[in-house]
């Protein structure tokens, strides 16, 4: 197999490294460098940074058509492996790979097709999710399944930590799967079960409704770390809640009321059902900090009502 590896996000870096140890990576396809910060300095993707370390050829097209198809074809890759690339592949592009086109997706397909499966798994308080390697088709995440592996959750994960966990598990899992594929030991299985889709989240999705349960709000806060960060209002300013230390069944206050500070734990905030313990906060325009530091500069938050 001579692989074209298509990826952009950090989650795919370890898989690229692992595959490069056994297979020939003929080309790495990643998104163009993006301007960041006030200086608008161009920043390469994590996949590009690793590909440079591995001395692999890199292509960063804005669009996958026209002369780009000829350039991709010139690298003579027979197999496409995609992991969090960020662009849709058209039929002309997919037809370049006679050995097949495959995608690594962090859910148990056909559950949570689309761009945000990790956030959805957290938002819905799943006990476990999965990583699926599937054949790429023209419809989003609809192709036959090569292999699946479980990822157990404990309701403390954030999108950041679960992405790191998926990254660790995916690398050896992908290597094993593609070794079997090369040996002809893989059976392609059509997806079965109820189909569900994810969506791209916006900052509006991050606004906390304190009339929800503590369990639901905990999941929302964790799902939106590191972006867009779950938010509420405090004294006319946006307050981001960026860390959860636990849930209490008790609640004797109006939802959104900051009830008290618990030593070595966090701030207890009343919800519709139960109370939430928050241990990291960030006021708009300020740095994120632990709850003790925040209270030291904002002691009026105790007994205040958020939202």
N, C-alpha and C positions, 0 to 999 in steps of 0.2 A: 504494500500500500504506500502510495505517495500522497500525503495528506495536504490539503489546504485547510488550515485552521482559521476559522473566522470567530473573532471575539473582541470585546472591548473592555468589559468590566473586570474588576479585581477577582471576582468569583471564578474566572476561568484560568487564571495564571498557573495554578498548580497542575491543572489538567494539561495545559500546554507543555509544561516542563516534563511531566511524566510521559506523555506521548512521544516527546522528542527523544527520549532515552531509547526507545524501541523502534519507532517508525521514522521514516524520512518525512520531515515537514518541508514540503516544497515551496510553500508560501504562507505568510500570515496576513490575513485580511483584517483590518481594524478601522475604526472611525478616524476621521481627520483630527489633528490636534485642536483643542478647544481653548479659546481665550478665557482666562480666569482672573478674578480680582480687579482692583482698580486700574492696575497697569495693563490689563488685557493681555498679559503674557500668554503665549501659546503653550499649553500643557499637553504632553502626549498621554495616551491611554495607558493603563497598567499593562495591558497586553503588549503594546508597542515597546514599552520599557523592557519587558522581559525578553521579547523577541530580539531586541538589540543585544542584550546580554548573551543570548544563545546564538548570535550571529546568523539569524534567519532573515531571508528576504521579506520585505514588508510592502504592502500596498494599502493606501488610504484614500480610496475614491469617495467623492461626495455621493455619486449615484452609480448603480451597477448596470450600466447599459452602454451602448455604442462602442467606442474604442476600448473601454475598460474590459469588455468581454474578450476582446482579442488579446489584450495584455494578460489577463488571467489565464487564458488558454495556452499562452506561450510558456507557462511554467510547468505544463504537462502533469498536473495533479489529477489522479484518478478518483480520489475520495474527498468529500467535503465533510468536515466535522465542525459544527457550530456550537458555541456556548456563550450566550449573552452578548451577541454581536450588536443588535440594535437596529438592523435593517431587514426589510422583507426581500426574499429572493424570488425573482421571477422565473418563469419556465425556461427562458433562454439561458439564464445563468445556471440553473440546476442541470440542464442538459449537457453541460461541459464535463460532468463527472460520471464516467462509465462504471466506476466501482460503487456508486451510491452516495447519497447525501444524508447526513445524520445530525441530529440535534440533541443536546443535553439539556433537560428541562427539570427544574426543581419542584415537581409535584407528582402525584400519582395520576397520570393522564388516564381518562379524559377530564379529571378534576383540575380546575384552575389553569385552563389554557390561557395564554396571553402573557403580558409583560410583568405582572406583579404577584406571582404565585407564593413567594415567601411572605410577603405582607399579608396576603389573604389567609395563609395557614395560621399566622399569629392572631389576626383579627378574629378568626373563628374559633380560637382556643382548641385547635386540633391536638389530640394526644400524640399523633405521629403524622408526618408527611412522607414524601419519598423523592427520589431522583429517578427520572425516566430517561432512557436513551431510546430515541425513536427515529424512524425514517422521516425525512423531511418531505412534506407535500405542499401543494399550493394553498390549501386551507391551513390556518394557523394551528400548529401543534396537533394536527389530526392524523398523522401518519402511523403506520404499524409500529409496535413496540418491540425492541430488541431485548431489553432487560430493565429491571426495576430493583431498587434497593430502598429499604425503609430508613427513615430518619426520625428517631424518637424525640418528642418535645416534652418539656416539663413546666410550661407556662411562665418561664422566666426569660425566655429568649427575646432579643430585639432583632430587628431586621439585620442589623450589623453583625451580631453574634451568630445568628442562624446562617447568614451568608458565609461566614467564616467556617462554620461547621460543614455546610454543604460543599464548600471548596475543598476541605480536607478529605471528605468521603468520596467526592466525585473523581479525584485524580486516579487512585488505584482501581476504582470501579470502572472507569472509562477504559483504562489500559487493559483490564481483564476482558471487558466486553469486545473491544476491537481486536484483541488477539484471537478470541473465539470466532469472530466474524471472518477474519482472514483465513482461519482453518476450516470454515464452512460449518461451524458448530452452532450457529445461531438460527433459531426458529422465529420468524416474524409473526407476531400475534396482533390481530386487529384490536383496536381499543374497545373495551366493553364498559358499560355502566353509564351513569348520568353525566352528561356533558355540562361543564360550567366554565364561565369565562371571567377573567380579571380585567380591570381597567387601569388606566394611568391615573394616579392620584394627584390631587391639587392641594393647595394650602387650605382651601375651604373644607376639604375632607378632614383636616386635622383639628378643627374647632371642637372642643369638648362640650358635650351636653351632660351636665351634672345630674340630669334626671334619668340617666342610665345607671346600670349597676356598677359596683366597684370592679367586678370582673371584666365587664365590657370596656370600661375606661382604662383599666390596666392594659388590656390587649391593644387598645388604640394608641396609648403612649408608647408601648414597646414596638408596635408595628411601624411607627413613624420616627424611629431612631435609626439612621441619622437624619432622614429627611421625610417629610417637611417639618417635623417636630410638632407634637400635639400642643395645642395652645388654648388659653382661656384669657380672660381680662382681669386685671388687677389695678385699681385706682386709675382707670382710663387708659392703661397701657397693656400691650400684649405680653402675656407671661407664658413662656414655654415650659412645659413639664417634661423633663428629659431623663428621669430615673424613677423606678418603682421598687419599693422595698417590701411590699406585702399588702395584704388585704385583711380587714377586720370585719367580722359579721355585724358588729354593733353599729348603730347610727341613731343618734338622738337629736339630730339637727337638720336644718333646712339644707337640701343638696347644694353643694358648692361652698359650704361653711368650713373654714380652716379651724378645726376644733382645738388642736393642741400640738405641741412638739414632743416627740418621744425620743429620749436620749439614745444615741447610737442607732436610731432607725430613720426618723424623718418626720415630716409634717402629716398629720392625720386630717384628711379632707372628707367631709360627708358626701355620700352619693345617694341616689334614690334607694338602692339596696346595698347596705354595708358601707364601709369607709375605706379609703385608699391611703396608703402610706407612700408619700413622695419624698425622694431623697436628693434629687437634683433639679435645679430650676434655673431659668435664664430670663431676665427681663429684657424687653426689646432694646437694642442698642448697647446692651451690656454683655459681659462674659458669662458663660455658664458656670455655676458654682454649686457646691454641696449645700444642703439645707441649713446647716449651722452658719455658714458664711452669709447665706442669703438673709437669714433672720437677723443676724447682727447688723445688717444695713437696712433692714426693712421689718423692724419688730412689730409694726402695726398690722402685719399680715395675720398674726394670731387673732382669731375671732372675726376676721373679715370674711366677706362672702365673695367668692370668685365667679366670674361669668358675666 
